[in-house]
Amino acid sequence: MAERVNFIVKAKSVKAKDIRKALEEAGINVRSVIEVFREEEREEEGVAPNGG
């Protein structure tokens, strides 16, 4: 029996179908791609980690 494995992938400016396509092209059998969180990218320069 095949083993099921879950991964978390963090990516910039990509759609779920593009992630699936890339994984399948690499020979990885994909059961599903689920988006769990999306955030707007902010300017990193001059922003403290606590937002202050």
C-alpha positions as CSV (number, residue, x, y, z in Angstrom):
1,M,0.0,0.0,0.0
2,A,1.3,3.5,-0.9
3,E,2.1,5.9,1.9
4,R,0.2,9.2,2.1
5,V,2.3,12.3,2.9
6,N,1.2,15.9,3.5
7,F,3.4,18.9,2.8
8,I,3.1,22.6,3.4
9,V,4.3,24.8,0.5
10,K,4.8,28.5,0.8
11,A,4.8,30.2,-2.6
12,K,4.6,33.7,-4.1
13,S,2.2,34.7,-6.9
14,V,1.1,31.2,-7.9
15,K,-2.2,29.4,-8.4
16,A,-3.1,25.9,-7.0
17,K,-3.3,24.5,-10.5
18,D,0.3,25.6,-11.2
19,I,1.6,23.9,-8.1
20,R,-0.3,20.7,-9.0
21,K,1.1,20.9,-12.6
22,A,4.7,21.4,-11.3
23,L,4.5,18.5,-8.9
24,E,3.0,16.1,-11.4
25,E,5.6,17.1,-14.0
26,A,8.2,16.1,-11.3
27,G,6.5,12.6,-11.1
28,I,4.6,13.3,-7.9
29,N,1.1,11.9,-7.7
30,V,-1.0,14.7,-6.2
31,R,-4.3,14.0,-4.5
32,S,-5.2,17.6,-3.8
33,V,-3.9,21.1,-3.4
34,I,-5.7,23.2,-0.8
35,E,-5.1,26.8,-0.1
36,V,-5.3,27.5,3.6
37,F,-4.0,31.0,3.9
38,R,-3.3,34.0,1.7
39,E,-1.8,37.3,2.7
40,E,-0.9,40.5,0.8
41,E,2.9,40.9,0.5
42,R,4.1,44.0,2.3
43,E,7.2,46.2,2.0
44,E,9.8,44.5,4.2
45,E,12.0,47.6,4.5
46,G,11.6,49.6,7.6
47,V,8.8,47.4,9.1
48,A,9.5,46.0,12.6
49,P,8.3,42.3,13.2
50,N,5.6,43.5,15.6
51,G,4.3,46.0,13.1
52,G,5.6,49.0,14.9
